[in-house]
Amino acid sequence: MMKYKKSEYSLPHHGLTTQQKSKADEELRKLRFESLSQINEHQKIYSDLLSLKYKMIDYVENGILSETFLFSEFLKNYVSILKITRRKLAKDLSVHETKLSRLINNKENPGIGLLYRIEEHSNNIIPVTLLWKVVNMKLIVDIENNNQERKKQSKKVKNKLKLKFA
């Protein structure tokens, strides 16, 4: 009887020899590539949009505060998945190209209206609530890191509470 390999600890033992497993893996790989080659462009776009959606969900649920997961990055991926120009997307969303460019380059945050348009443009694959959560994750980072504005606003506060902590 063969021992379980550590890399397959969560999978039930397949009972194959190393040679049989290699052959089975190769057959599976060939079948997978064959099925992928039969996917049309619309199916590929749909699949990639679902993948983007689930990346966004993971980002929000895990609370990852990172530059690689900003709304601007998701928007870049959206343009790439659709294989359209930024100009075309701007036109489709009825937004000025400069505005879209500022969003993609992380110079500006989107308003809720634009998020509704992206939801509609994606045929509701990417819901507005998910987009809003992604935008808010960036706002949280901006708020936490903006010490200059915090100090500026702090100077405007009068009669600050004077509490002693135990």
C-alpha positions in Angstrom: 0.0 0.0 0.0 1.3 3.5 -1.0 1.6 6.2 1.6 -0.2 9.5 1.2 1.8 12.3 -0.2 1.8 15.5 1.9 0.8 17.6 -1.2 -2.4 15.5 -1.5 -3.4 15.4 2.1 -6.9 16.8 1.5 -7.7 14.5 -1.4 -8.7 10.9 -1.0 -6.1 8.4 -2.0 -6.4 7.6 -5.7 -4.8 4.1 -5.5 -2.8 4.7 -8.7 0.8 4.0 -9.2 3.1 6.9 -10.0 3.0 5.9 -13.7 -0.7 5.5 -13.8 -1.2 8.9 -12.1 1.1 10.6 -14.5 -0.9 9.1 -17.4 -4.2 10.1 -15.9 -2.9 13.6 -15.2 -1.8 14.0 -18.8 -5.2 12.8 -20.1 -7.0 15.2 -17.8 -4.7 18.1 -19.0 -5.4 17.2 -22.7 -9.2 17.1 -22.1 -9.1 20.4 -20.2 -7.2 22.2 -23.0 -9.5 20.6 -25.6 -12.6 21.9 -23.7 -10.9 25.4 -23.3 -10.3 25.6 -27.0 -14.0 25.1 -27.7 -15.0 28.1 -25.6 -16.3 31.0 -27.7 -15.4 34.7 -27.0 -18.6 35.4 -25.1 -18.1 32.5 -22.8 -14.5 33.6 -22.2 -15.6 37.1 -21.3 -18.3 35.8 -19.0 -15.9 33.4 -17.3 -13.3 36.2 -16.8 -15.9 38.6 -15.5 -17.0 36.0 -12.9 -13.4 35.5 -12.0 -13.0 39.3 -11.5 -16.2 39.4 -9.4 -15.0 36.6 -7.1 -11.6 38.3 -6.7 -13.5 41.4 -5.6 -15.6 39.4 -3.2 -12.5 37.8 -1.7 -10.8 41.2 -1.4 -13.8 42.7 0.4 -14.4 39.7 2.7 -10.8 39.3 3.7 -10.4 43.0 4.3 -7.1 43.1 2.3 -6.0 46.8 2.2 -3.6 46.7 -0.7 -2.7 48.9 -3.7 -3.1 45.9 -6.0 -6.8 45.6 -5.1 -8.0 49.1 -5.6 -11.1 50.0 -7.7 -8.7 51.4 -10.4 -7.1 48.0 -10.8 -10.4 46.3 -11.1 -11.5 48.8 -13.7 -8.3 48.2 -15.6 -9.0 44.5 -15.5 -12.6 45.1 -16.7 -11.3 47.0 -19.7 -8.8 44.2 -20.4 -11.4 41.4 -20.1 -13.7 43.2 -22.5 -10.9 43.8 -25.0 -12.2 47.3 -25.7 -10.4 50.7 -25.5 -10.8 53.1 -22.6 -12.4 55.5 -25.1 -15.0 52.9 -26.0 -15.8 52.2 -22.3 -16.0 55.9 -21.5 -18.5 56.3 -24.4 -20.5 53.2 -23.3 -20.7 54.6 -19.7 -21.5 58.1 -20.9 -18.5 59.5 -19.0 -15.7 61.8 -20.3 -12.5 60.0 -21.3 -10.5 62.2 -18.9 -12.8 61.2 -16.0 -12.3 57.5 -16.8 -8.6 58.0 -17.1 -8.5 59.6 -13.7 -10.4 56.7 -12.2 -8.1 54.1 -13.9 -5.0 56.0 -12.7 -6.4 56.2 -9.2 -6.5 60.0 -9.2 -10.2 60.1 -8.4 -12.9 58.0 -6.7 -16.1 57.1 -8.6 -19.5 58.3 -7.7 -22.4 56.0 -7.1 -24.0 56.9 -10.5 -20.9 55.5 -12.4 -21.0 52.3 -10.3 -24.7 51.8 -11.4 -23.6 52.2 -15.0 -20.8 49.7 -14.6 -23.3 47.2 -13.1 -25.6 47.8 -16.0 -22.7 47.6 -18.5 -21.6 44.2 -17.1 -25.2 42.9 -17.4 -25.4 42.8 -13.6 -22.5 40.3 -13.3 -20.7 42.8 -11.1 -23.2 44.3 -8.7 -23.1 47.9 -7.6 -23.0 47.0 -4.0 -19.8 45.0 -4.5 -18.3 47.9 -6.5 -19.2 50.3 -3.7 -17.5 48.1 -1.1 -14.3 48.0 -3.2 -14.4 51.8 -3.4 -15.0 52.1 0.3 -12.0 49.9 1.0 -9.8 52.5 -0.7 -11.5 55.3 1.3 -10.7 53.5 4.5 -7.0 53.4 3.5 -7.1 57.0 2.5 -8.7 58.0 5.8 -6.3 56.0 7.9 -3.2 57.4 6.2 -4.2 61.0 5.9 -2.5 62.4 9.0 -2.2 65.8 7.5 -5.9 66.3 7.1 -6.5 64.8 10.6 -4.2 67.4 12.2 -5.8 70.2 10.2 -9.3 69.2 11.3 -8.1 68.6 14.9 -7.1 72.2 15.2 -10.7 73.3 14.5 -12.1 71.3 17.5 -13.0 73.2 20.6 -13.8 71.8 24.0 -12.4 68.4 23.4 -13.6 65.8 25.9 -11.1 65.3 28.7 -11.6 61.8 29.9 -9.2 59.7 32.0 -8.8 56.1 31.0 -8.3 53.3 33.5 
